[in-house]
Amino acid sequence: MPDLFAYTDGACSGNPGPGGWGVLLLARDGATVVKERTLQGGEQMTTNNRMELLAAISALECLSRPSELTIVTDSAYVKNGVTEWIHGWKRKGWRTAGGSPVKNVDLWQRLEAAQARHKVKWAWIKGHAGHAENERADELARAGMAPFKPA
């Protein structure tokens, strides 16, 4: 069975401003890509963090059956949020360590629900550092944002 990877990225022109998200899904048998799928979308007025979250959510929600996959993101916010911070936020009624409400709680809850169906490994990579799959996800995110940017 091939290994499944989802490379995710978000983009925003202004923060807040028009934004987009992109996903590059790859099924690999060793170093060989056996299947590829791309996803993208965007919103008129959003933030970069919301787009990063929507990319990860979209990667998980597009899978028709429970799967084992690695999500590769250049967002420490998403990776640390879902692997570390979310547990404390939930215990504290979706409040931060400082007591303020968690930002983007709607998307964190949606990500948690989407992840529950799958066995997910999370990996962080440095963005804009020449990583080919991350660059493709960035291109998809920018394409997802394009319809919402003023001409």
N, C-alpha and C positions, 0 to 999 in steps of 0.2 A: 504494500500500500504506500503511495507517495506521501511525502511530508508536505503539510500545508503551511504556507506563510502568508501573512497579510501585512503589507507595508502601508502605513497610514500617514497622512499629513493633512494639516490645515493651513489656510492662508487667509490673511485679512489685509485690506487696503485701508489703513486707518484702524484704530482699535479703540472704540468700535467703528465699524464701517462695513462696506460690502465684503463678504467672505466666501470661501469655498473650502471644500474638503475632497480628498482623493484617496482611493484605495487601489493598490495593486495586489491582487491575490495570485499566488503562484503555487502550483502543486509540483513538487520536485521528486524525482527518483534519483537520489544522489545529487550530482551537479546538473542533471538534465531537467529542464522545465518540460513537464508533460501536459500542463494545462495552465492557461492564463485567463484572468478575468479582471476587468477594470470597472470601477465605480466612481462617480463624482456627483457633487451637488453643491448648492450654495444658498446663501440668504442675503437679502438686501442690507440688513443692519444687524451686525453680530460682532463677536469678538474672536480673536485667534484661538483662545482656549475652548470656546464652544465648538469651533470647527474641528479642532484636534479631537475632541470628545466624539463628535458626530462621525468622524472618519472611523474611529474604533468601533463605535456602535453599529455603523453600517456594515462593516466587515463581518461582524458577528451575526447581525440580523439577516444578511443575505444567504446564509448557509441553511439549506433546506433540512438538514438532519444534524444531530449532535456530532460534533467533530473535535478532533485534536489538532490544535494549530498553535503557531507562534505569531504573536502580533509584534511587529517591529515598528517602533515609534521614535521620533526625534523629540517628543514632548515629555520632559521629566515630570511635568504637571500630571499628565495622564498616567504614565507608568507608576509614579510614586503614589498618586491618588488611589488607583485601583488596587495596588499591591500592599500599601501600607496605611495610608491616612483614612481610607473609607471605614475601617473597622472602628476607629475612635469616633469618627463623625456620627456613625450610626448609634453607638453607645451614648453619645451626648445629644441625641435628638437632632442630628444634622447640624451641629454647631462645631466650630473650630475649637482648638485648644484655648484660644483667647475668648471664647464665648460668643463670637459673632456668627451669623448664619453662614453656612457653606454656600459659596457661589456655585451656580450651575447645578443645584441639587436635582433638578428635573432630569438632567442628562446623566448625572452620576447614578441615579436610581435606574434609569433606562439601561445604562451600561452594565450595572450589576445584574439586572434581569436577563439581558442578552447573554452575558457571560455564563450564567448559571446552567445553560444547556450544553456547554462545551467544556473541554479540558484545555485551558489556555495557559501558555507560557508567555510572559511579557519580556521584551528586550528593548533597551534604549540604545540608540545610536546618535552620534553627533550629526545634526542637520547641516546641509550645505557643505559637506566635507567630501564630495565626490563619490558617495555610495550610490551606485547606479539605480538600485530599486527605490531608494529614498528620493532620488532626483525625479524618477518617474512619478512617484506619488505626489511630489510637489507640483509637477506639471499638471497632473490631474486636478489637484486642488485649485491651481490658478485658472484652469479651464472651467472648473465649477463656479468660480467667482466671476468670470468674465461677463456673463449676462447681467450681472447686478452692478457693474461698474459704469459710471457715467461715460458717455462717448467722448 
